[in-house]
């Protein structure tokens, strides 16, 4: 199931009954789970975090926005936080198995419905923006409800909405709807309200728009009698939580003020906290895999989900790449062969091949495991190549070590897909046997297994060849390429046997 996170911000933090009504409207949509509701009276704002299947997320968001339109009047709203609408901003964030492109489609679908059904003007922002000047939420919200109302009334070209009427809703204002990576709302307090000027100065120094940290948005506010640096960390991969805190602390202490405490509003990825803890105690080479609960979770869940793997492949990261995908496809092919063997063994009609099919099923199961392991090993091999290329090239002895490391890494990166090719060639053989001798009702499945395994073998061979081609001395990998070509020929021959049997069986 593809899931998406949605974090709508509502301009109400002082009336619990209104917040409860909005929350209930969202939660009653089938399949939706509300994870967190955070209200702030000083900001007069509530952030609701919910997770939903992709096909239910828009319905849930519309339900919440509808109640906010009915219950919140911005003409009577005051608070520390800037706002442009009763529902101020609605971002979609991809979770495992969901891509940013999925979220952009959701943002546009929601925008169209809000504009048409609720008659609220919609401005698309961040990754869903249709104009570069609308990517930054602060630019979209500039002027807030009153200023945007006046600009739209005057027919300002920059205030033509993406969806909905070209006039602001009289009570619900306008809404920004978008798609973005995970955002962490993080506040650092600098003591009493008398330090508000320092908080504003620090916020200016920290936020990216003023030349600070690129992926940080910040404001200096007075909250509950305290000076607060309110931040949104829009990409914690590029600007970690600890870096934002360190810069706030440095800038504040330069003006004679020290942070008193900090808080996270809503939810935060565990990785961000692990990184911060590791930084604080100067823990070298920390990896999430070192966390006991992560290992237990992965073991209990049986590893990464298929949708999660697909999303990883679709990302801009070079891993998992073609080699991992080839291994994964090979594992699927082996699983199909195992399925056909299971549909054949134990059937009276196929008693003559019962023992053969049972043994074939065991071999296929072993290949599923072997190829599944190669998915990760291929990505690790690429990482070793990347690391080798990062070794310093000077002085001369370092250059020689770098050259040797690159050669070893490239050979290693070729040997892993060679193992994949060997396994896939064996899968094609099993698939051909299934097509010729297996349950005739599953002959097409055997054919699919053979075709997938052949394609996977060819993909693995491509990865072998490209790594060998990168060697300074290609003769070092000549034997690997020769074996790879032989395996591919075997796989092709087996696939042809299988497909011929399929064609004969189904006509």
Secondary structure, DSSP 8 states (H G I E B T S, - for coil): --EEEEEEEES--S-HHHHHHHHHHHHTSTT-EEEEEEEETTTTEEEEEEEEEHHHHHHHHHHHHHHHHHH--GGG---SS--SBSEEEEEEEE-TT--HHHHHHHHHHHHHHHHHHS--EEEEEETT-SSGGGSSHHHHHTTHHHHHHHHHHTT-GGG--SBS-SS-BTTTBEEEEEE-S--EEEEEEEEEGGGHHHHHHHHHHHBGGGTSBTTEEEEEEEETTEEEEEEEES-TTTS-HHHHHHHHHHHHHTTT----EEEEES---HHHHHHHHHHHTT-TT--GGGSHHHHHHHHHHTSS-HHHHHHHHHSSSS-S-HHHHHHHHHHHHHHHHHHHHHHHTT-GGGGGGHHHHHHHHHHHHHHHHHHHHHHHHHHHHHHHHHHHHTS---SHHHHHHHHHHHHHHHHHHHHHHHHHHHHHHHHHHHHHHHHHHS-GGGHHHHHHHHHHHHHHHHHHHHHHHHHHHT-SSGGGGHHHHHHHHHHHHHHHHHHHHHHHHHHHHH-
